[in-house]
Amino acid sequence: MKQVFLGRKGAYIAEVPAPVIADGEVLVEVGYSLISSGTEMAALSSSSELPLRQALKGSAQLQKAINYLKRQGIRKTVEKALGVSADGTPTGYSCAGTVLRVGNGVEDLKPGDEVACAGGGKAFHAEVVAVPRNLVVKLPAACALRDAAAVALGSIALQGIRRAEPRIGENIAVIGLGLLGQLTVQFLRVAGCRAFGIDIDSRRVALAIEGGAERAFTPTEVRVQDEIRRLTDGRGVDTTIIAASSRSDSIMQQAMEITRKKGRVVIVGDVGLALKRSPFYEKEIDLLISSSYGPGRYDPSYEEAGLDYPVAYVRWTENSNMGEFLRLLAARKILLGKIIEREFPIEDAHAAYAALQEEGTDRPLGVLLKYRVPGAASAEKVRTVSRMQPHVSNGKIGIAVIGAGNFARATHLPNLVRLKDIFRLIMIVDASGTNGSSAAREFGAETVSTRFEDALDNPDIQAVMICTRHYLHAPMAIQAARAGKAVFVEKPAALNEEEVAQLESALAESRVPYMVGFNRRFSPAARRAREIVAGRKGPLVALYRVNAGFISAAHWTQSAEGGGRLIGEGCHMLDLLQFLVGSARPVDTMALSAAPVENLPATDNSAITIRYSDGSIGTILYTGLGSDALPKEYIELFVDGKVLIIDDFRSLRVLGARLRGWESKVQDKGHYDELKAFCKLMRGEGEIPLPLEEMLTTTRLSFLAARNENTENDRGYDTHG
């Protein structure tokens, strides 16, 4: 299917696989999509800049770049910067079309329904989109599909009105009369208010008057403050709604000056927020922010999980705002004919964006992209596989990467490129064809798909690398094993005992090579430490401190999809202790969590102690309460009169003996070497790098730690349940 991207050279069209829908989503064939002249033009300007220049614009982004440089070194930082700049970004967040399919749990929509969709990262400028149910609204009978494509902008304007709480007869100023400001003026007319428009463009001023503004003017023609005072009997407006987009702080100051005492200022647009104390202080003005489409925006439980808010407590959510905008369109109380001025076919997307960059008064307020809508999507539009480059075969291991998220793109995909003499990257599979295609172009995959089954059905693919969200790890590994594919799966291997049992059974039946991404045991620091402690005479005592950092309880890793951080990440630490101890088996465990902290699960602050069959003990102190000024991982090993210290996988020091340690200028957690080990496993070369029994034992120990369960079992920990 065709989709619009923004890149260094502007907007362009790319062919990508159609998305597949998950539970709670709706697959929509797009008829029209609206280009946002504010948000998308800002993104277009940003995409034309080098990543380093973008980073320098914000201290937070700059600090992230510096931290990445410290951890990964110059080479990887340059590779990442070049990768980001070489590929475009998908764009669009407001469209309308026809339902093709609905996911499980969607019962009130059906194929053939006309709908409007909103949401960044979902309602793209593309021939087919997959959008969560709460970001989809069915069109009223009299609502035109073309008009409905403005649903996101309409909802943003409507939420700004709700934040203003207008009352019949109130005087309300609207600063900025672009598409958002024009819609705001029309909503105020419907609400029975007197609207006063302000903009530097005289053509927009005229459009606002046609749309229902009582008066509208440009600051160059009148002194705004005096004119507002004259029109409101000297009081000032009751509310000022800022719909402008400008980094200038003067707009905010102007809003404070024209608003009456104890009035309201509502910020809908993107403006500078540096305030002077006067007249803000003297007037006791209420300053309000309007958050996009309304309640539910930026809440994953609402937008992604589909959980609605009780109407008794939240009358207007983003979905109900979308629906009300469409109702007003259908009733012709909101008119878009004169403010959405131009329309381009999807093939001419570059010209559409160019039109919005025109200088002078001819620049349109709103631009639509039009798609060919035959009534049902053609097979070409919804195909899930796209070939990126010619087929090649050189006796390498054919591999498919499943899930092209941040970690796969930052770590595994670059390493597969480095190991191109060993691995042949045949396919990238991602539920989003957009994201998968972007990764395929960046890392040179031969094909891209949105269906896992396409990788399993491809005879050239011998192995799959599973980098999806955690809840899919075990089911996909089981499916791949039964299809005869070797499996490399990112941690965790599974999220519960039932999955472990099913996985163990599937691996026993298929006997395919299988490996979990417990990379730390492959790091140079850990391997050198293992060499030193391998011949020990007494027990090993280990203290493993993990300054994990804060992750909100609302993040997906803390949900049922992620399993929580002790299962999702703590398994790394459990595996490394097992590697360092050697052949000894866990016999006792004790797990304790600190008192709960707001918005942080209790298990994010835990102490876990394991006793092994040879008398060794290891304690993991895992916390999300620290500062990122302290390196993340620090390990002390006490054995036979020696102390070994691994400092964040940058160095290994040995105290108490004249033994060689290890040191590097960049962090090395073993990701590169674990892929080389996986290759050897597939080819049957050398010892098994990571025994299945150890992987499953570690996984089961993580379940105990997450449940704060303790065991006492002198016979050894039963890895079979």
N, C-alpha and C positions, 0 to 999 in steps of 0.2 A: 504494500500500500504506500501511498505518498504521504509524506509528513514534512512540516516546515522546521528548519533548524536555523539558529542564529550563530554565525561564526565570525571569524576575523574579517571576512570580506563581505559581510552582510547576511541577508536572509537567503536561504537556498532550500531546494527540495531534495529529499533523499528517499529512496525506496527502502522500507524496513518491513519486517514481519508484522502482521497484525497481532495485537495483544490477545491473550487468553484471559478469560474472566475467572476470578476466584469466587468463593462463597460471598454472597452479599453484594456482588457487583452486577453492573448492567453493561452489556456490549452494545454500542450504538454506532450506526453508520451515519456519519456527519453530513448534514446538508449545507449548513452555514457555520462559520466561526467568526468571531469579532476580534479584530486586532485592537489592543488597548494602546492608545496613543501616548499614555503616560508610562505605565509599568514596562511595556515591551520596548518602547523607544529607549528607556533608560537601560534596559538589559542589552539592547542592540549596541548602544554606545559603550557599555562595559565590556561586551564580548570582543570588541575590536581592539581592546588594550591587552598588552602583555600581562600575564599573571603577576609578575613582580610589581608592575605599576599598580595593579589593582590592590595588591597586598599593602602597598605603601599608603593607601588612602585611609586605612583603618588600623589603629593600634592593635586591636584584637587579632585581625588577620595577619598583621606583621609578626606578632608574637607566635602565632601558629606556624608561620613559615620558618621562623628562627628555631623553634623547638624541633620541627621536622628536620632541619639542616643539622642540628646537634645530634639527633638520633640516627639519621640515615646517611649523613655525609653529603658531599657536593654532588657526586655522580647521580645518586638516586633522586636528589632534589631537582637537578637539572632535567633528568628523565621525566619526572612528574610534571614539571613546568611545561616542558615541550609537549607532553601528552595532553595536558589540559588545553594548551593553546591550539593544538593541531585539529581538534575536533569541535564540532558545534554543539549547541545546547538546544534541546527541544523547547518549544515555546507555545504559548496559548493557554487560556484558562476559561474560555466562555464559548459555548457552541450549542447547536441544536441539531437534532436528526431523528432517525428512526431506530427503534429497538430491534436488534438482531437476535439476541439471546439474553436470558437472565440467569444469574447464578443461584445456587441453593440458598433458600431463605428469602428470596425476593418473590413475593406472592401477589403484589398489587400492580405489577407491570407485566406486559406480555409482548412477544414479537409483533411488530407492526405499529406499536404505539409511538406517537410523536412525542419527543421529550426535549427538555433543555438541560444542559449539564454545566457545572462550574467546578473550579478547583485547579490550582496550579499543580503541575505534575500529573494531572489526570485528563482534563478536558482540553487536550492539545489541538493545535491546528493539524489535523490528520484525518484521513478518510475513515478510519475506525478508531474508537476510543473505548476503554474499559474504565468505568467510573463507579465508585461506591454509591450504594442506593441513596444515602442521605444527601448526596450532591446531584441528584437527578430529580426532575419534576416533570410530571405529565402535562402536556399543553392543554389548556381549555379549548373547546371546540372552535371558537372564533379567533384564536391567536395564530398569527402567521408565523411559520417556521423561521422566516427571515428575521423578523423582529425578536423572536425568542432567543436568538443567538447572543443578544445583549444581556442575558440573564445575570451574569456575574456583576457587570457594571451597575445594572439596575438594583441588584440586591445591596451592593455597597452604598449606593446613594440612599436607598431606603433605610438602611441601618443608621446612616448619619442623621436622617430625619428622626428616627426613633430615639437616638441619643439626645437630640435637641428638645424632645418632648414639646412640640409646637402646640399652641392653642389657637382656636379660631380668632382671627383678627390681629394676631401678633405680627410685629414687624421683624423680618428676618433677612439679614444680609448674606449673600453668597459670594465669596471671594474666589475667583477662578471659574470661568465659564466655558471650560472644555466640555467633553462629553459627560463627565461626572457632574459638573456644575449645571449643565443644561437639564439633566435628569432631575437634579435636586430642585431646581426652579419649578419644574412641572409637578413634582410631588408636593411642594409647598402650596401651589395653586389648588391641588386636590384637597389639601388639608385646611383650606380656608384662610391662609396667611397672606400677608403682603410681602412679596419678595423683592429685594433690591439687589441687582447684580452688579458686580465689579470685575472688570477685566481690562487688560491693556490692548486687546484686539477689538476694534470697533465692529467688525463683522459678527463676532461672538456676542457682543452687546445687543446687536439688532436681533439675533436669533433668540436671545433670552427674553426679549420683550414679546416676540411672537409666541414664545412658549409659556407666557403668563406672568413674567416679572412686571411689577407695577412701574418700576423705573430701573434702568441699568445705565451705567456710564463708565467711562475710562478715566483714570487718574490724570491723564494729560489734558483733559478737557474741563474738568471741574475739580475743586478741592473736595475730596471725598468726605472728609469729616464734617465740613460745613454743610454739604448737600444732605448728608444723612441727618444732621441735626435739624435742618429746615424741614425735611419730610416727616420727621417724627416729633414735631412740636418741641424740639430742644432736648428730648430725652435720650436719644440714641436708640439703636435697635435692641429688641429683647434678646435676640440670639444672633451670633455670627457663625456661619458654617464655612469652614475653609476647605475648598475643593481644589485648590491650586497645587501645582507641583513646582517647587522652587527651593533651592537651598538657602535663600535669603531669609534673614530673621525679620526683615521689615514687614512682611505680610502679617506675622503674628502681632507685631506692635500695632499695625493698623487696625487689626481686629479688636484689640483691647481699647483702642481710642474711639471706635464708632459704636461700641456696645455700652448699653446703659448700666447704671449702678446695679449691682447684684444680678446682672444678666449672665448669659452663658456663651462660651466660645467652644465650638465643636470642631475638632480636627479630623477631617476625612482624608485630605490629600497628604502629600509628603513635603513638609516645609521645615525650615530651620526653627529651632525651639528655644533659642536664646532669648530670655525675657528680661525686660527692664521692670524694676519693681513698680514704677509708676507707669500707667494708671491701674495696673493689675491689683495693686494693694489697696489704693484708695477706693476703688469701686467694688471690692470683694467679688470679683468675677469668678464664676465656676468654669474651670478649664476641663473639658472632657475629650477623651480620645474615642473614636469609633473604630472598632476592630473589624475591618473587612466586611464579610457578608452578614455577620451577626453571631449570636451565641452558638457555639459548636465549632466555630472556626479555630483551627490549630489544636483542637482536642482530638487525639487519635481514637479515643473510645467512641466519639460521635461520628467523625468523618470516615474512619477506616473500619471500626468494629460494628458500626451501625446502631449503636445504643442511642435512643432518643431521650430528650429531657421531658419530664412530666409537664404537661401544658399548664397545670395549675401553678407551677413555679416559674416556668420559662415560656411565656406566651408566644414570643417570636424568636424562633431559631433561624439558622441560616437557610434551612430548607423551606420553612414557612415564609420567610422573606422572599425567596425565589418564587414560590407559588403566588404570593400576593402581587409581585411585579408582573407576572404573566397574566393574572386576572385583570389588572388595570390596563394592560396592553389590549387584552381581548375586549374590554369595555370601551376602548378608545379614549380613556382618560389620560393615558400617556401616549404621546405620538413621537415616533422616531424618524419619520420620513425626511425631515429637513436636517436632522443632526447626524444621521448615519448616511453620509453623502455619496460614498463611492463603493463599488463592488468589483472584485477581481476574481477570475477563476483561480483555483489553487495552483495551477501551473504558472501563473504570473505573480506568485507571492513576492518575488523580489521587487517587482514594480509597485506592489501594494505598500511595502515598507518604504520604498523610495518616495512615494506620494506623501507619506506622513512626515518625511524629512524635508519637504519642500519649504523654501523660505517664502515669507510674505503671506498675503491674505488668501491665497488659493489652497493652502494646506487644509485638507479635510479634517473635520472633527473625529469622525468615525469611519472605519473601513471594514468591509466584510470580505471574507474569502468564501467563494461558492464552490461546492463540490457537485459532481455529477451524481444524482440520486435516482437510480433506476427503479427504486422500490424495494430492492433486495440486493445485498452486497454480492458482487461477482466473486467467483472463486479466487481470482487474481488478487482482489482486495484483502481477503481474509486468509490468504496462505500464511502458514506459520514458519516457513523456512525460506531464507534468502541466501543465495550463493554470493560470497564476497570476492573470491579469486579462483583461478583455475585449480582443478584437482591435481595433487601431486602425491607421489609415494616413493619414499626412499628407505623403507625398512625401519622407520621410526615407530615409536609407540603412538598410535592415534588416540588422542584424548579429547574429551568434551568437558568444558567447565560449566557447571550448573549453578547459576546465580552470579550475576556480574555486579555485586554490590561494592561498597567502598573497600572492604578488606581484600576481596578478590582482585580488584583493580590496582590496589596499592601494593600488594604483596605477591600473590600467586601468579597472576598473569604476567607481570614483569619477569618473574623467575622462570616461567615457562618459555618466555622469549629468550632469556639468557641460556636456557637449556634446549635450544632449537635443534641441536644435533642429536638429541635424545627423544624429545617429544615433538609430535606434529599436532598443532592445535587445529583440530578439524572443525569444532563447533563450539559456540557459546550459546547457552540456553538461558533465557531470562523471561519471566512472565511479561515484562515490558519489552516489546520489540524495539522501542526507542532506545532503551538503556543497553540492550543486548547488541544492537547494531553499532552504537557508539563504541562499545568495548571491542567489538569485532574489528572495526576500522582502526582503532588505536593499537591493537595488539596483533593484528594480522591473522585473525581466524578465517578459515576457509568458508564457513557457513555460520548462519545465526538462525536460531529458532526460538519459538515461545512454548514449545511442547517438549517435555522431558522424554516422551516416548520416541521422538525423532532421533535422539541420541542413542537410545537402546536399539532402535531398528536399523541403525547404520552399521553395516558389517565392517567398515574401515575403522570404527572406533573400538578400541580394546579396553579403554579405561574411562571412568568418569570421575571428575573432581567435584564434590558436592559442597557448595559454598552458600547455600540458601539460609533462610532463617531456621533456627534450631529445631522447630517442631517437624520439619520435613526431613531432617537428617536420616533418622532410622528408617522411615517408610521408603525413602528414595534408595537408600543403600540396600534394603531388602529387595526392592524391585530390580535394581541393577544387578545384584548378585544372581537372582533367578534368571536374568537375561544373559548371564555368562560374562558380564563385564567386571573387570577389576575395579575396586572402589577405593578412592581416597576421599575421606569425608572429614570436613573440618569438625573440630570439637563443638559440642559434645557428641558422643556417639549415639546417645539416646536420652530421653527425658524421664523415663520411668522403667520399672522392672519388667513390665509386660513387653515393652519395646526391646529391651535387652534380650529377653527370652526368644522373641521372634527373630531377632537379628542373629542370635547364636545358632538357631535352627537353620535359617537360610544359608548361613556361611558353611555350616557343617554339610548341608546337602550340595551346595554348588562348588565348594572348595576353591572359590576365586580368591586371588590376592586381595587383602583388605587391610587398610591402614587408617588410623585416626590421626588428625593433624596435631599430635602432641609434639610440637616442634622443639620445645626447650631442651629435651634430651639430646637433640642433634646440634646444639650450640657448641662452639669451640670451648667455652668456659665449662660447660657441664661435662663434656667428653674428657677434658683434661682432669677435672675433679674426679671423675669416675676412675680414671687410670690411677690416680694417687691413692684413693681409698679402697681400691679393689682388693689389695692384699692385706687389709687391716686385720689386727689380732683381736680387737675388742669391738664393742658396739659403736655405732655411729649415732651421734646426737646432732640434730639439725634444727635450726631456727630459720624459718622462711617468712620474712616480712613483706607484705604486699600493700603498698600505698595505692590502692586501686582507683581512687578518685570518686567523686559523686556522680551517680547516674540516677535520675529521678525515678520514683516508683511508677511513673506513667510511661517510661520508655519500654519499647517492645521486648527488650532483653529481660525485663522484670515480670513480663506477663506470661501467660500460658504458652505463647509462641517461643519464648526464650528460655523458660524454666528457672529464671533467677540466676544470679551471678555466680553462686557457688557451683551450680551444675554447669553453667555456661562458660565460666572461666576458671573457677577453683579447681576443676579437673586437671588443668595444666600443672598446678603446683603439686597436686597429689601424684601425678605421673612422674614429675621430676624427682620427688622424694623416692618413689619406687625405683627409678633408674639408679639413683645414687646408692641406695641400700643394696641393690643387687638382687640375688635370688631369694632373699628372705621375704616371707609373706606377711601381710597385715593380720594381726590377731585381735587387737583391741583398738577401739576408737572412742574419742570423747570430743563432742562438739558443743560449744557454748556461744551464745550470741549476747551482745550488749543490749542495754535498754533501747527500745525503739526511739528513733529520731524522726522528726516530721519529714514526710515525703521521701524517706529512705528506709527500705525494708530492713528489719532487724538483722537478718542473716548477712547483710552487707558489712556488718561489723562482727566478725566471728573469730574465735580461736578454735582450731582443730588439732587434736593431738592423736597420732597413730603410733602404736607399739607393734613392732615386727617380731617375727618368730625367732630371730637371733638376738633379741634384747635391745635392738636399736629403737630409738624414738625420734619422731619428727613432729614439730609444731608449726602450723601455718597461722600467722596472724594476718587476717584479711580485713581491711577497713576502707570505707568510703568517706571517712571524716577528715582526711589529711589535706595537705596542700600540694599542688603540682610542682612546687619549688623543690620538693624532695623527689629523687628518682623513684621509680615505681617498685622495683623488686631488689631485695637484698637478702642474701642467704649466707648464714654462718654454719660451718660444719666442724664439729669437734670430734677428733678421732686420734687415738694413739699418741697423745701429746702434741698434736698439730691442730692448727686452726686454718680452715680454708674459707675465704670470703669471696663470693661472687657478687659483684656490684653492678646490678642492672644489665648484665650480659655485655658489659664493656671491658670487664677485667676479672681476673682470678688472682688473688694473692694467697700465698702460703706462708703462714707464720709457724715458727717452731721447728723448721727443717729447711735445709738448703735444697729446695726443689723448685723447678721451673713452674711458673704460673702461666698466665696468658693475659694479653692486653691488646686492645684495638681502639682506634680513634672513633669508630662508629659502633653502634650497638649491633650485635649479631645474635638473634634468638633462634637461629637454626632453620629458618624457613627454606632457604636454598638447599641446604644439605638434606633436609627431610625428603625433598622431591627426588634427589639423587638416590636416596635410600629406597624410595618407592619404586623407582626404576629397577634397582637391583632385586627387589622383592618380586616384581613381575617377571624378571628374567631368571629367577632362581639362583642368583649369584650370592654366595656367602651366607652368613647367618641371617635368620629372620630379624630385621631391625627393631621390631616392636611386637612381641608375642601377643597373640589374641587374648590369652588368659589375663595378661597384665592390663590390656586396654579395657576389658570388661570389668576387672576388679576395680580399677580406678573409677570407672563410670558408676559402679554400685556404691563405692565409698562416697562419691559426690552426693548421691541421694541421701545417705545417712547424714552427711554434714548439713545439707539443706534442710533436713527435718530436725536437726539438733538431736539426733538419736545416738545413743552410746551403746557399745557392744562389749561383751567380755567373752572371749572365745579362744581358749588356749589351744584348740585344735587347728586354728587357722581360719581365716575368713573364707567362707564358702562362696566361691565365685559363681555358683550355679543357683543362687537365690536363697 
